[in-house]
Amino acid sequence: MRAVVSRVTSASVSVAGIVRGELTGPGLLVLLGVTHTDTPGTAARMAGKLHELRILRDEQSCASTGAGLLVVSQFTLYGRTAKGRRPSWSEAAPGSVAEPLVAALAQTLRQLGAPVATGVFAADMAVTSVNDGPFTVIVELD
């Protein structure tokens, strides 16, 4: 599992012009990619990492501030671009594997007490954000 995480002052995701997920205050925009070897355990570990990640202002986390997270599935994070001009998506998990893991991550975050908004899996989404800093990191698990 791989995430690109931005500290934001606000963010939203829309499908067909309708807002489907939104953060109206400071928090984290999480673009989340899933690969073939990820499991529900991977999703739980990533959720814990994101919840405790100390990248909000004054080295705070969503856990310590109650800030929300907007989680958006992003299979393109596993695109391979080393050869040629067309990315290969072979490292991205198929939707039947990825969708339940993205949902499990969001559910685990909610169980941890985090306000969580999500995009719509496999939809053509428009993501907007106001980056704070800007501050963006790539998060992967060992």
C-alpha positions, 0 to 999 in steps of 0.5 A: 500500500502506498499513499501520497499525503498532503497537509491541507486546509480544505479538500473535496472530491466530486463525481459528476459535479456533486461533492462526494467527500469533503474536509472543511478544516485542516486535515490530510488528503490521502491518495491511496494506492493498493498493490497485489500483496496488500491485505486487511492487515496492511490496510489496518497498519496504514490506517494507524500510520496515517492517523498518527502521522505527525505532519500537521502544524506544530508536529501534531497528528490527526490523532492528537488534533481530531483533524479529518482525512479525505481518502481517495483511491488512486491506482496510478500510484503503482504506475511504472514509468521506467520504460517507454512513454506509457505507464504500466499498471501491472503493480496496481491491484485489480478493483476487486482486491483494492476496493475492499482494502480502501474501505477497510482502511477508511473504516479502521480510521473511523474506529480510531475516532478520525473523521473520514470522508472518501471518494467513490471507488473507480469513479472519474473524480475531481479532487480539489485541495488547498495545500497547507505549506505545501506539505506532501509526503509519500507514505509506505510501510516497511 
